Amino acid sequence: MTKKSQYAELDSAILDLLAEAPAKFDSIRVRLESMADALVQPDRYGIKVGWRLIDRRLQSLRQAGKIKHGTTKWSLSD
């Protein structure tokens, strides 16, 4: 499986979560961190930091115009 298709699965999970209701980053992180941890390599201290991948994917989806960030929550774009 390529990284792009792995990210597509995480992207889809993010979009599905936001389709239910707008959510704060912490809520998204809690629900998807185990999926993200499976996609990342441990950092130099041996710790998996899946939340960073979630943040990068949120930013990527925002730049693609699929989601937006309001004052406190992420949501699907109109």
C-alpha positions in Angstrom: 0.0 0.0 0.0 1.4 3.4 -0.9 1.5 6.3 1.4 -1.0 8.2 -0.8 -3.6 5.5 -0.4 -2.8 5.2 3.3 -3.4 8.9 3.7 -6.6 8.6 1.6 -8.0 6.3 4.2 -7.2 8.8 7.0 -8.5 11.7 4.9 -11.7 9.8 4.4 -12.1 9.1 8.1 -11.5 12.8 8.8 -14.2 13.8 6.3 -16.6 11.2 7.6 -16.1 12.5 11.2 -16.7 16.1 10.1 -19.8 15.1 8.1 -21.3 14.1 11.4 -20.7 17.5 13.1 -17.9 20.2 13.3 -15.2 19.1 15.7 -12.3 20.6 17.6 -8.8 19.2 16.9 -8.7 17.4 20.2 -11.9 15.5 19.4 -10.5 14.5 16.0 -7.2 13.5 17.5 -8.9 11.3 20.1 -11.0 9.5 17.6 -8.4 9.0 14.9 -5.0 8.9 16.7 -4.7 5.1 16.7 -5.3 5.1 12.9 -2.7 7.8 12.4 -0.2 6.1 14.8 -0.3 3.0 12.5 0.8 5.2 9.6 3.8 6.9 11.1 7.2 5.8 12.2 8.3 6.5 15.8 10.2 9.7 16.3 13.8 9.6 17.5 12.7 8.9 21.0 10.6 5.9 19.9 7.3 7.7 20.4 4.6 7.6 17.7 3.2 11.0 17.1 0.1 10.4 15.0 -1.4 13.7 16.1 1.2 15.4 13.8 0.0 13.4 10.8 -3.6 14.3 11.7 -2.6 18.0 11.8 -0.9 17.7 8.4 -3.8 16.0 6.8 -6.2 18.6 8.2 -4.1 21.3 6.7 -3.9 19.4 3.4 -7.7 19.0 3.2 -8.1 22.7 4.1 -5.7 23.7 1.3 -7.7 21.4 -1.1 -10.9 23.3 -0.2 -12.6 20.2 1.3 -12.7 21.5 4.9 -12.4 24.8 6.7 -11.5 26.0 10.2 -13.8 28.4 12.1 -12.9 30.1 15.3 -12.7 26.8 17.2 -13.8 23.9 15.1 -13.1 22.1 11.8 -16.0 21.5 9.5 -16.7 20.6 5.9 -16.5 23.4 3.4 -19.8 24.7 1.9 
